[in-house]
């Protein structure tokens, strides 16, 4: 199975995938890693691991649909079976989703459908839940509304801050992503 991973930042989930592939724990080929801006550590991690990279800089496009078209084209050039959003902080358009139907995976640091959006950890703490977690899903046109593939619960501790809770969620999120990728079949 071939995957393309999209990143916007440090790529800690990506590093977990790279490590799992290199150790033989995960039988996928990371065909390429793409980013929405230059200078991401996720791209640096990939290059250091010998993985092809590409950048489709969001800020260099006047129109969002032009950026989406270029991202779709660059991603499709690697013929991935699945595309993995790994901390990719851009919403893709319907053209991208149509090119990879049911094959665009996303992770989220909450137990969806609770606490969707960019601040899942902060929102869970503010609400006062005793358990939160992480989700791997098929991304669709909504914000964290696609079909859920897997979830893992993480307890909220009495002294948790947003940062401490998010770090514990990230540990589980990395495991969940690898387990989910391992469970997928190559689409026909």
For each residue, the residues with C-beta under 8 A, 3 or more apart:
1: 27 28 29 81 82 181 184 185 186
2: 28 29 31 78 79 80 81 82
3: 17 28 29 30 31 80 81 82 83 84 181
4: 30 31 32 33 34 75 78 80 82 83 84
5: 11 14 17 30 32 33 34 42 46 83 84 86
6: 33 34 35 36 71 75 83 84 85 86 88
7: 11 14 33 34 35 40 42 43 86 87 88
8: 35 36 37 40 42 87 88 89 90
9: 40 41 42 87 89
10: 40 41 42 45 87
11: 5 7 14 15 33 40 41 42 43 45 46 86 87
12: 15 16 87 170 174
13: 16 17 86 87 107 170 173 174 177
14: 5 7 11 17 18 33 42 45 46 86 87
15: 11 12 18 19 45
16: 12 13 19 20 174 175 177 178
17: 3 5 13 14 20 21 26 28 30 84 86 177 178 181
18: 14 15 21 22 30 45 46 49 51
19: 15 16 22 23
20: 16 17 23 25 26 178
21: 17 18 24 25 26 27 28 29 30
22: 18 19 49
23: 19 20 26
24: 21 27
25: 20 21 178 182
26: 17 20 21 23 178 181 182
27: 1 21 24 182
28: 1 2 3 17 21 181
29: 1 2 3 21
30: 3 4 5 17 18 21 33 46 49 51
31: 2 3 4 51 52 78 79 80
32: 4 5 46 51 52 53 54 75 78 80
33: 4 5 6 7 11 14 30 42 43 45 46 51 52 53 54
34: 4 5 6 7 53 54 55 56 71 74 75
35: 6 7 8 38 40 42 43 53 54 55 56
36: 6 8 55 56 57 58 71 88 89 90
37: 8 40 55 57 58 59
38: 35 43 55 57
39: 43
40: 7 8 9 10 11 35 37 43 44 55
41: 9 10 11 44 45
42: 5 7 8 9 10 11 14 33 35 45 46 86 87
43: 7 11 33 35 38 39 40 46 47 53 55
44: 40 41 47 48
45: 10 11 14 15 18 33 41 42 48 49
46: 5 11 14 18 30 32 33 42 43 49 51 52 53
47: 43 44 50 51 53
48: 44 45
49: 18 22 30 45 46
50: 47
51: 18 30 31 32 33 46 47
52: 31 32 33 46 78
53: 32 33 34 35 43 46 47
54: 32 33 34 35 74
55: 34 35 36 37 38 40 43
56: 34 35 36 67 70 71 74
57: 36 37 38 60 61
58: 36 37 61 67 90
59: 37
60: 57
61: 57 58 64 66 67 70
62: 66
63: 66 67
64: 61 67 68 93
65: 68 69 93 95
66: 61 62 63 69 70
67: 56 58 61 63 64 70 71
68: 64 65 71 72 92 93 95 96
69: 65 66 72 73 95
70: 56 61 66 67 73 74
71: 6 34 36 56 67 68 74 75 92 96
72: 68 69 75 76 92 95 96 99
73: 69 70 76 77
74: 34 54 56 70 71 77
75: 4 6 32 34 71 72 78 80 83 96 99 100
76: 72 73 79 80 99 100
77: 73 74
78: 2 4 31 32 52 75
79: 2 31 76
80: 2 3 4 31 32 75 76 83 100 103
81: 1 2 3 103 186 187
82: 1 2 3 4 100 103 104 105 181 184 187
83: 3 4 5 6 75 80 100 103 104 105
84: 3 4 5 6 17 105 106 177 181
85: 6 88 104 105 106 107 139
86: 5 6 7 11 13 14 17 42 107 177
87: 7 8 9 10 11 12 13 14 42 107
88: 6 7 8 36 85 106
89: 8 9 36 118
90: 8 36 58
91: 143
92: 68 71 72 96 97 104 139
93: 64 65 68 96 97
94: 97 98 141
95: 65 68 69 72 98 99
96: 68 71 72 75 92 93 99 100 104
97: 92 93 94 100 101 104 139 140 141
98: 94 95 101
99: 72 75 76 95 96
100: 75 76 80 82 83 96 97 103 104
101: 97 98
102: 138 187
103: 80 81 82 83 100 138 187
104: 82 83 85 92 96 97 100 138 139
105: 82 83 84 85 136 137 138 139 149 177 180 181
106: 84 85 88 136 137 138 139 144 146
107: 13 85 86 87 134 135 136 173 176 177
108: 112 116 120 134 135 137 144
109: 120 121 132 134 166 169 170 173
110: 114 115 116 120 121 123 124 132 133 134 135
111: 114 115 131 132 133 134 135 151 153
112: 108 115 116 135 137 144 145 148 151
113: 116 144 145
114: 110 111 124 129 132
115: 110 111 112 119 120 121 123 124 127 132
116: 108 110 112 113 120 143 144 145
117: 120 123 143 144
118: 89
119: 115 122 123
120: 108 109 110 115 116 117 123 124 132 144
121: 109 110 115 124 125 132 162 165 166 169
122: 119 125 126 162
123: 110 115 117 119 120 126 127
124: 110 114 115 120 121 127 129 132 156 165
125: 121 122 128 129 156 160 162 165
126: 122 123
127: 115 123 124
128: 125
129: 114 124 125 132 156
130: 155 156
131: 111 153 154 155 156
132: 109 110 111 114 115 120 121 124 129 153 154 156 165 169
133: 110 111 151 152 153 154 169 172
134: 107 108 109 110 111 151 152 154 169 172 173 176
135: 107 108 110 111 112 144 148 150 151 176
136: 105 106 107 148 149 150 151 176 177 180
137: 105 106 108 112 144 146 147 148 149
138: 102 103 104 105 106 146 147 149
139: 85 92 97 104 105 106 146
140: 97 145 146 147
141: 94 97
142: 145 146
143: 91 116 117
144: 106 108 112 113 116 117 120 135 137
145: 112 113 116 140 142
146: 106 137 138 139 140 142
147: 137 138 140
148: 112 135 136 137 151
149: 105 136 137 138 180 183
150: 135 136 176 179 180 183
151: 111 112 133 134 135 136 148 176
152: 133 134 172 173 175 176
153: 111 131 132 133
154: 131 132 133 134 165 168 169 172
155: 130 131
156: 124 125 129 130 131 132 160 165
157: 160 164 165
158:
159: 164
160: 125 156 157 164 165
161: 164 165
162: 121 122 125 165 166
163: 166 167
164: 157 159 160 161 167 168
165: 121 124 125 132 154 156 157 160 161 162 168 169
166: 109 121 162 163 169 170
167: 163 164 170 171
168: 154 164 165 171 172
169: 109 121 132 133 134 154 165 166 172 173
170: 12 13 109 166 167 173 174
171: 167 168 174 175
172: 133 134 152 154 168 169 175 176
173: 13 107 109 134 152 169 170 176 177
174: 12 13 16 170 171 177 178
175: 16 152 171 172 178 179
176: 107 134 135 136 150 151 152 172 173 179 180
177: 13 16 17 84 86 105 107 136 173 174 180 181
178: 16 17 20 25 26 174 175 181 182
179: 150 175 176 182 183
180: 105 136 149 150 176 177 183 184
181: 1 3 17 26 28 82 84 105 177 178 184
182: 25 26 27 178 179
183: 149 150 179 180
184: 1 82 180 181
185: 1
186: 1 81
187: 81 82 102 103
188:
